[in-house]
Amino acid sequence: MLWAICALFLALWLVSMAVSVTLGGFAHLLLIAAIAVILFRVWQTKTTT
C-alpha cells in the first residue's frame, strides 16, 4: 500500500514538473513526501525482522 502511495506521489511530481513552472514548490513537496514514504517503509521493514 505504501509503495502505491509512493508511486502516486512520484507520478504526480513528474506531471506537475511537466505542466508548469508555477507548480515547482508543490512538485518538490510531492517529491519529499514520496521519499519520506520510501524511508518509512524501509525503516518499518528493518524493525519488524
CHARMM internal coordinates of N, CA and C (Angstrom, degrees):
IC EDIT
DIST 1 N 1 CA 1.4553
DIST 1 CA 1 C 1.5268
ANGL 1 N 1 CA 1 C 110.92
DIST 1 C 2 N 1.3326
ANGL 1 CA 1 C 2 N 116.47
DIHE 1 N 1 CA 1 C 2 N -43.26
DIST 2 N 2 CA 1.4559
ANGL 1 C 2 N 2 CA 118.85
DIHE 1 CA 1 C 2 N 2 CA 179.54
DIST 2 CA 2 C 1.5233
ANGL 2 N 2 CA 2 C 111.63
DIHE 1 C 2 N 2 CA 2 C -66.46
DIST 2 C 3 N 1.3497
ANGL 2 CA 2 C 3 N 116.31
DIHE 2 N 2 CA 2 C 3 N -32.89
DIST 3 N 3 CA 1.4679
ANGL 2 C 3 N 3 CA 119.02
DIHE 2 CA 2 C 3 N 3 CA 178.57
DIST 3 CA 3 C 1.5265
ANGL 3 N 3 CA 3 C 109.66
DIHE 2 C 3 N 3 CA 3 C -66.81
DIST 3 C 4 N 1.3118
ANGL 3 CA 3 C 4 N 118.21
DIHE 3 N 3 CA 3 C 4 N -34.15
DIST 4 N 4 CA 1.4645
ANGL 3 C 4 N 4 CA 121.17
DIHE 3 CA 3 C 4 N 4 CA 177.91
DIST 4 CA 4 C 1.5268
ANGL 4 N 4 CA 4 C 110.76
DIHE 3 C 4 N 4 CA 4 C -67.53
DIST 4 C 5 N 1.3185
ANGL 4 CA 4 C 5 N 116.34
DIHE 4 N 4 CA 4 C 5 N -40.80
DIST 5 N 5 CA 1.4649
ANGL 4 C 5 N 5 CA 120.31
DIHE 4 CA 4 C 5 N 5 CA 177.34
DIST 5 CA 5 C 1.5238
ANGL 5 N 5 CA 5 C 110.31
DIHE 4 C 5 N 5 CA 5 C -64.14
DIST 5 C 6 N 1.3127
ANGL 5 CA 5 C 6 N 115.87
DIHE 5 N 5 CA 5 C 6 N -41.64
DIST 6 N 6 CA 1.4548
ANGL 5 C 6 N 6 CA 120.91
DIHE 5 CA 5 C 6 N 6 CA 178.64
DIST 6 CA 6 C 1.5273
ANGL 6 N 6 CA 6 C 110.74
DIHE 5 C 6 N 6 CA 6 C -62.88
DIST 6 C 7 N 1.3070
ANGL 6 CA 6 C 7 N 116.77
DIHE 6 N 6 CA 6 C 7 N -44.02
DIST 7 N 7 CA 1.4629
ANGL 6 C 7 N 7 CA 120.71
DIHE 6 CA 6 C 7 N 7 CA 178.48
DIST 7 CA 7 C 1.5230
ANGL 7 N 7 CA 7 C 110.80
DIHE 6 C 7 N 7 CA 7 C -63.30
DIST 7 C 8 N 1.3216
ANGL 7 CA 7 C 8 N 117.08
DIHE 7 N 7 CA 7 C 8 N -38.78
DIST 8 N 8 CA 1.4560
ANGL 7 C 8 N 8 CA 121.12
DIHE 7 CA 7 C 8 N 8 CA 177.73
DIST 8 CA 8 C 1.5207
ANGL 8 N 8 CA 8 C 110.76
DIHE 7 C 8 N 8 CA 8 C -63.61
DIST 8 C 9 N 1.3316
ANGL 8 CA 8 C 9 N 117.06
DIHE 8 N 8 CA 8 C 9 N -45.57
DIST 9 N 9 CA 1.4614
ANGL 8 C 9 N 9 CA 120.90
DIHE 8 CA 8 C 9 N 9 CA 178.38
DIST 9 CA 9 C 1.5230
ANGL 9 N 9 CA 9 C 111.38
DIHE 8 C 9 N 9 CA 9 C -60.92
DIST 9 C 10 N 1.3273
ANGL 9 CA 9 C 10 N 116.51
DIHE 9 N 9 CA 9 C 10 N -43.09
DIST 10 N 10 CA 1.4557
ANGL 9 C 10 N 10 CA 119.54
DIHE 9 CA 9 C 10 N 10 CA 179.84
DIST 10 CA 10 C 1.5260
ANGL 10 N 10 CA 10 C 111.19
DIHE 9 C 10 N 10 CA 10 C -66.14
DIST 10 C 11 N 1.3269
ANGL 10 CA 10 C 11 N 117.30
DIHE 10 N 10 CA 10 C 11 N -39.52
DIST 11 N 11 CA 1.4626
ANGL 10 C 11 N 11 CA 120.54
DIHE 10 CA 10 C 11 N 11 CA 178.07
DIST 11 CA 11 C 1.5285
ANGL 11 N 11 CA 11 C 110.86
DIHE 10 C 11 N 11 CA 11 C -64.93
DIST 11 C 12 N 1.3136
ANGL 11 CA 11 C 12 N 116.46
DIHE 11 N 11 CA 11 C 12 N -43.48
DIST 12 N 12 CA 1.4689
ANGL 11 C 12 N 12 CA 119.46
DIHE 11 CA 11 C 12 N 12 CA 177.86
DIST 12 CA 12 C 1.5182
ANGL 12 N 12 CA 12 C 111.23
DIHE 11 C 12 N 12 CA 12 C -64.16
DIST 12 C 13 N 1.3372
ANGL 12 CA 12 C 13 N 116.64
DIHE 12 N 12 CA 12 C 13 N -35.98
DIST 13 N 13 CA 1.4527
ANGL 12 C 13 N 13 CA 120.43
DIHE 12 CA 12 C 13 N 13 CA 177.52
DIST 13 CA 13 C 1.5185
ANGL 13 N 13 CA 13 C 110.69
DIHE 12 C 13 N 13 CA 13 C -63.20
DIST 13 C 14 N 1.3325
ANGL 13 CA 13 C 14 N 116.53
DIHE 13 N 13 CA 13 C 14 N -45.14
DIST 14 N 14 CA 1.4644
ANGL 13 C 14 N 14 CA 119.80
DIHE 13 CA 13 C 14 N 14 CA 179.33
DIST 14 CA 14 C 1.5265
ANGL 14 N 14 CA 14 C 111.39
DIHE 13 C 14 N 14 CA 14 C -63.44
DIST 14 C 15 N 1.3211
ANGL 14 CA 14 C 15 N 116.69
DIHE 14 N 14 CA 14 C 15 N -41.95
DIST 15 N 15 CA 1.4648
ANGL 14 C 15 N 15 CA 120.11
DIHE 14 CA 14 C 15 N 15 CA 179.29
DIST 15 CA 15 C 1.5189
ANGL 15 N 15 CA 15 C 110.99
DIHE 14 C 15 N 15 CA 15 C -64.84
DIST 15 C 16 N 1.3180
ANGL 15 CA 15 C 16 N 117.19
DIHE 15 N 15 CA 15 C 16 N -43.83
DIST 16 N 16 CA 1.4674
ANGL 15 C 16 N 16 CA 119.39
DIHE 15 CA 15 C 16 N 16 CA -177.69
DIST 16 CA 16 C 1.5256
ANGL 16 N 16 CA 16 C 111.60
DIHE 15 C 16 N 16 CA 16 C -68.76
DIST 16 C 17 N 1.3334
ANGL 16 CA 16 C 17 N 117.46
DIHE 16 N 16 CA 16 C 17 N -29.66
DIST 17 N 17 CA 1.4618
ANGL 16 C 17 N 17 CA 119.75
DIHE 16 CA 16 C 17 N 17 CA 176.12
DIST 17 CA 17 C 1.5269
ANGL 17 N 17 CA 17 C 110.49
DIHE 16 C 17 N 17 CA 17 C -70.47
DIST 17 C 18 N 1.3146
ANGL 17 CA 17 C 18 N 117.20
DIHE 17 N 17 CA 17 C 18 N -33.75
DIST 18 N 18 CA 1.4590
ANGL 17 C 18 N 18 CA 121.15
DIHE 17 CA 17 C 18 N 18 CA -178.90
DIST 18 CA 18 C 1.5255
ANGL 18 N 18 CA 18 C 112.27
DIHE 17 C 18 N 18 CA 18 C -79.54
DIST 18 C 19 N 1.3171
ANGL 18 CA 18 C 19 N 117.47
DIHE 18 N 18 CA 18 C 19 N -26.64
DIST 19 N 19 CA 1.4672
ANGL 18 C 19 N 19 CA 120.79
DIHE 18 CA 18 C 19 N 19 CA -172.84
DIST 19 CA 19 C 1.5273
ANGL 19 N 19 CA 19 C 111.78
DIHE 18 C 19 N 19 CA 19 C -77.73
DIST 19 C 20 N 1.2995
ANGL 19 CA 19 C 20 N 117.00
DIHE 19 N 19 CA 19 C 20 N -51.35
DIST 20 N 20 CA 1.4549
ANGL 19 C 20 N 20 CA 118.50
DIHE 19 CA 19 C 20 N 20 CA -171.34
DIST 20 CA 20 C 1.5175
ANGL 20 N 20 CA 20 C 111.22
DIHE 19 C 20 N 20 CA 20 C -158.39
DIST 20 C 21 N 1.3102
ANGL 20 CA 20 C 21 N 114.22
DIHE 20 N 20 CA 20 C 21 N 150.04
DIST 21 N 21 CA 1.4647
ANGL 20 C 21 N 21 CA 119.72
DIHE 20 CA 20 C 21 N 21 CA 176.99
DIST 21 CA 21 C 1.5258
ANGL 21 N 21 CA 21 C 110.16
DIHE 20 C 21 N 21 CA 21 C -74.23
DIST 21 C 22 N 1.3234
ANGL 21 CA 21 C 22 N 117.74
DIHE 21 N 21 CA 21 C 22 N -26.45
DIST 22 N 22 CA 1.4627
ANGL 21 C 22 N 22 CA 121.00
DIHE 21 CA 21 C 22 N 22 CA -176.78
DIST 22 CA 22 C 1.5246
ANGL 22 N 22 CA 22 C 112.32
DIHE 21 C 22 N 22 CA 22 C -68.36
DIST 22 C 23 N 1.3182
ANGL 22 CA 22 C 23 N 117.42
DIHE 22 N 22 CA 22 C 23 N -18.44
DIST 23 N 23 CA 1.4624
ANGL 22 C 23 N 23 CA 120.68
DIHE 22 CA 22 C 23 N 23 CA 178.87
DIST 23 CA 23 C 1.5288
ANGL 23 N 23 CA 23 C 112.20
DIHE 22 C 23 N 23 CA 23 C -91.67
DIST 23 C 24 N 1.3041
ANGL 23 CA 23 C 24 N 116.99
DIHE 23 N 23 CA 23 C 24 N 14.12
DIST 24 N 24 CA 1.4576
ANGL 23 C 24 N 24 CA 121.37
DIHE 23 CA 23 C 24 N 24 CA -176.19
DIST 24 CA 24 C 1.5180
ANGL 24 N 24 CA 24 C 113.16
DIHE 23 C 24 N 24 CA 24 C -57.51
DIST 24 C 25 N 1.3186
ANGL 24 CA 24 C 25 N 117.60
DIHE 24 N 24 CA 24 C 25 N -43.65
DIST 25 N 25 CA 1.4592
ANGL 24 C 25 N 25 CA 120.83
DIHE 24 CA 24 C 25 N 25 CA 179.60
DIST 25 CA 25 C 1.5134
ANGL 25 N 25 CA 25 C 111.74
DIHE 24 C 25 N 25 CA 25 C -64.74
DIST 25 C 26 N 1.3199
ANGL 25 CA 25 C 26 N 116.43
DIHE 25 N 25 CA 25 C 26 N -42.43
DIST 26 N 26 CA 1.4580
ANGL 25 C 26 N 26 CA 121.07
DIHE 25 CA 25 C 26 N 26 CA 178.35
DIST 26 CA 26 C 1.5180
ANGL 26 N 26 CA 26 C 110.44
DIHE 25 C 26 N 26 CA 26 C -65.48
DIST 26 C 27 N 1.3185
ANGL 26 CA 26 C 27 N 116.56
DIHE 26 N 26 CA 26 C 27 N -38.60
DIST 27 N 27 CA 1.4617
ANGL 26 C 27 N 27 CA 121.09
DIHE 26 CA 26 C 27 N 27 CA 179.41
DIST 27 CA 27 C 1.5188
ANGL 27 N 27 CA 27 C 110.77
DIHE 26 C 27 N 27 CA 27 C -62.81
DIST 27 C 28 N 1.3045
ANGL 27 CA 27 C 28 N 117.04
DIHE 27 N 27 CA 27 C 28 N -40.69
DIST 28 N 28 CA 1.4578
ANGL 27 C 28 N 28 CA 119.47
DIHE 27 CA 27 C 28 N 28 CA 179.38
DIST 28 CA 28 C 1.5262
ANGL 28 N 28 CA 28 C 111.83
DIHE 27 C 28 N 28 CA 28 C -69.98
DIST 28 C 29 N 1.3174
ANGL 28 CA 28 C 29 N 117.23
DIHE 28 N 28 CA 28 C 29 N -33.00
DIST 29 N 29 CA 1.4634
ANGL 28 C 29 N 29 CA 119.57
DIHE 28 CA 28 C 29 N 29 CA 174.74
DIST 29 CA 29 C 1.5236
ANGL 29 N 29 CA 29 C 111.05
DIHE 28 C 29 N 29 CA 29 C -63.69
DIST 29 C 30 N 1.3296
ANGL 29 CA 29 C 30 N 116.65
DIHE 29 N 29 CA 29 C 30 N -39.69
DIST 30 N 30 CA 1.4632
ANGL 29 C 30 N 30 CA 120.16
DIHE 29 CA 29 C 30 N 30 CA 177.39
DIST 30 CA 30 C 1.5224
ANGL 30 N 30 CA 30 C 110.88
DIHE 29 C 30 N 30 CA 30 C -64.93
DIST 30 C 31 N 1.3127
ANGL 30 CA 30 C 31 N 117.18
DIHE 30 N 30 CA 30 C 31 N -39.71
DIST 31 N 31 CA 1.4570
ANGL 30 C 31 N 31 CA 120.92
DIHE 30 CA 30 C 31 N 31 CA 178.64
DIST 31 CA 31 C 1.5235
ANGL 31 N 31 CA 31 C 110.60
DIHE 30 C 31 N 31 CA 31 C -64.16
DIST 31 C 32 N 1.3093
ANGL 31 CA 31 C 32 N 117.42
DIHE 31 N 31 CA 31 C 32 N -43.96
DIST 32 N 32 CA 1.4672
ANGL 31 C 32 N 32 CA 121.42
DIHE 31 CA 31 C 32 N 32 CA 178.44
DIST 32 CA 32 C 1.5198
ANGL 32 N 32 CA 32 C 110.47
DIHE 31 C 32 N 32 CA 32 C -63.11
DIST 32 C 33 N 1.3363
ANGL 32 CA 32 C 33 N 117.22
DIHE 32 N 32 CA 32 C 33 N -40.64
DIST 33 N 33 CA 1.4577
ANGL 32 C 33 N 33 CA 120.60
DIHE 32 CA 32 C 33 N 33 CA 178.43
DIST 33 CA 33 C 1.5277
ANGL 33 N 33 CA 33 C 110.81
DIHE 32 C 33 N 33 CA 33 C -64.00
DIST 33 C 34 N 1.3239
ANGL 33 CA 33 C 34 N 117.36
DIHE 33 N 33 CA 33 C 34 N -40.93
DIST 34 N 34 CA 1.4608
ANGL 33 C 34 N 34 CA 120.68
DIHE 33 CA 33 C 34 N 34 CA 179.19
DIST 34 CA 34 C 1.5241
ANGL 34 N 34 CA 34 C 111.15
DIHE 33 C 34 N 34 CA 34 C -64.40
DIST 34 C 35 N 1.3185
ANGL 34 CA 34 C 35 N 116.95
DIHE 34 N 34 CA 34 C 35 N -42.07
DIST 35 N 35 CA 1.4651
ANGL 34 C 35 N 35 CA 120.40
DIHE 34 CA 34 C 35 N 35 CA 178.04
DIST 35 CA 35 C 1.5175
ANGL 35 N 35 CA 35 C 110.53
DIHE 34 C 35 N 35 CA 35 C -65.20
DIST 35 C 36 N 1.3290
ANGL 35 CA 35 C 36 N 117.33
DIHE 35 N 35 CA 35 C 36 N -38.76
DIST 36 N 36 CA 1.4603
ANGL 35 C 36 N 36 CA 120.76
DIHE 35 CA 35 C 36 N 36 CA 178.37
DIST 36 CA 36 C 1.5232
ANGL 36 N 36 CA 36 C 110.98
DIHE 35 C 36 N 36 CA 36 C -63.39
DIST 36 C 37 N 1.3277
ANGL 36 CA 36 C 37 N 117.20
DIHE 36 N 36 CA 36 C 37 N -40.17
DIST 37 N 37 CA 1.4616
ANGL 36 C 37 N 37 CA 120.76
DIHE 36 CA 36 C 37 N 37 CA 178.66
DIST 37 CA 37 C 1.5258
ANGL 37 N 37 CA 37 C 110.46
DIHE 36 C 37 N 37 CA 37 C -64.47
DIST 37 C 38 N 1.3330
ANGL 37 CA 37 C 38 N 116.92
DIHE 37 N 37 CA 37 C 38 N -42.71
DIST 38 N 38 CA 1.4638
ANGL 37 C 38 N 38 CA 120.35
DIHE 37 CA 37 C 38 N 38 CA 178.40
DIST 38 CA 38 C 1.5235
ANGL 38 N 38 CA 38 C 110.60
DIHE 37 C 38 N 38 CA 38 C -61.95
DIST 38 C 39 N 1.3212
ANGL 38 CA 38 C 39 N 116.97
DIHE 38 N 38 CA 38 C 39 N -47.05
DIST 39 N 39 CA 1.4629
ANGL 38 C 39 N 39 CA 120.21
DIHE 38 CA 38 C 39 N 39 CA -179.86
DIST 39 CA 39 C 1.5194
ANGL 39 N 39 CA 39 C 111.79
DIHE 38 C 39 N 39 CA 39 C -63.38
DIST 39 C 40 N 1.3250
ANGL 39 CA 39 C 40 N 117.35
DIHE 39 N 39 CA 39 C 40 N -40.31
DIST 40 N 40 CA 1.4590
ANGL 39 C 40 N 40 CA 120.75
DIHE 39 CA 39 C 40 N 40 CA 177.57
DIST 40 CA 40 C 1.5155
ANGL 40 N 40 CA 40 C 110.91
DIHE 39 C 40 N 40 CA 40 C -62.12
DIST 40 C 41 N 1.3356
ANGL 40 CA 40 C 41 N 115.84
DIHE 40 N 40 CA 40 C 41 N -41.94
DIST 41 N 41 CA 1.4729
ANGL 40 C 41 N 41 CA 120.37
DIHE 40 CA 40 C 41 N 41 CA -179.84
DIST 41 CA 41 C 1.5320
ANGL 41 N 41 CA 41 C 110.97
DIHE 40 C 41 N 41 CA 41 C -64.49
DIST 41 C 42 N 1.3164
ANGL 41 CA 41 C 42 N 116.58
DIHE 41 N 41 CA 41 C 42 N -43.17
DIST 42 N 42 CA 1.4696
ANGL 41 C 42 N 42 CA 120.30
DIHE 41 CA 41 C 42 N 42 CA 179.45
DIST 42 CA 42 C 1.5227
ANGL 42 N 42 CA 42 C 109.69
DIHE 41 C 42 N 42 CA 42 C -65.27
DIST 42 C 43 N 1.3145
ANGL 42 CA 42 C 43 N 117.50
DIHE 42 N 42 CA 42 C 43 N -43.54
DIST 43 N 43 CA 1.4595
ANGL 42 C 43 N 43 CA 121.28
DIHE 42 CA 42 C 43 N 43 CA -179.45
DIST 43 CA 43 C 1.5311
ANGL 43 N 43 CA 43 C 110.40
DIHE 42 C 43 N 43 CA 43 C -64.92
DIST 43 C 44 N 1.3314
ANGL 43 CA 43 C 44 N 117.04
DIHE 43 N 43 CA 43 C 44 N -40.37
DIST 44 N 44 CA 1.4596
ANGL 43 C 44 N 44 CA 121.70
DIHE 43 CA 43 C 44 N 44 CA 179.85
DIST 44 CA 44 C 1.5250
ANGL 44 N 44 CA 44 C 110.47
DIHE 43 C 44 N 44 CA 44 C -65.41
DIST 44 C 45 N 1.3120
ANGL 44 CA 44 C 45 N 117.38
DIHE 44 N 44 CA 44 C 45 N -38.71
DIST 45 N 45 CA 1.4563
ANGL 44 C 45 N 45 CA 121.42
DIHE 44 CA 44 C 45 N 45 CA 179.45
DIST 45 CA 45 C 1.5215
ANGL 45 N 45 CA 45 C 111.69
DIHE 44 C 45 N 45 CA 45 C -66.51
DIST 45 C 46 N 1.3233
ANGL 45 CA 45 C 46 N 116.81
DIHE 45 N 45 CA 45 C 46 N -39.27
DIST 46 N 46 CA 1.4631
ANGL 45 C 46 N 46 CA 120.79
DIHE 45 CA 45 C 46 N 46 CA -178.70
DIST 46 CA 46 C 1.5291
ANGL 46 N 46 CA 46 C 111.54
DIHE 45 C 46 N 46 CA 46 C -71.07
DIST 46 C 47 N 1.3177
ANGL 46 CA 46 C 47 N 118.17
DIHE 46 N 46 CA 46 C 47 N -32.88
DIST 47 N 47 CA 1.4513
ANGL 46 C 47 N 47 CA 120.12
DIHE 46 CA 46 C 47 N 47 CA -177.78
DIST 47 CA 47 C 1.5194
ANGL 47 N 47 CA 47 C 112.97
DIHE 46 C 47 N 47 CA 47 C -79.25
DIST 47 C 48 N 1.3254
ANGL 47 CA 47 C 48 N 117.72
DIHE 47 N 47 CA 47 C 48 N -20.93
DIST 48 N 48 CA 1.4586
ANGL 47 C 48 N 48 CA 120.02
DIHE 47 CA 47 C 48 N 48 CA -178.40
DIST 48 CA 48 C 1.5208
ANGL 48 N 48 CA 48 C 112.09
DIHE 47 C 48 N 48 CA 48 C -86.73
DIST 48 C 49 N 1.3177
ANGL 48 CA 48 C 49 N 118.33
DIHE 48 N 48 CA 48 C 49 N -16.63
DIST 49 N 49 CA 1.4694
ANGL 48 C 49 N 49 CA 119.96
DIHE 48 CA 48 C 49 N 49 CA -179.01
DIST 49 CA 49 C 1.4955
ANGL 49 N 49 CA 49 C 111.94
DIHE 48 C 49 N 49 CA 49 C -91.91
END
COOR INIT
IC SEED 1 N 1 CA 1 C
IC BUILD
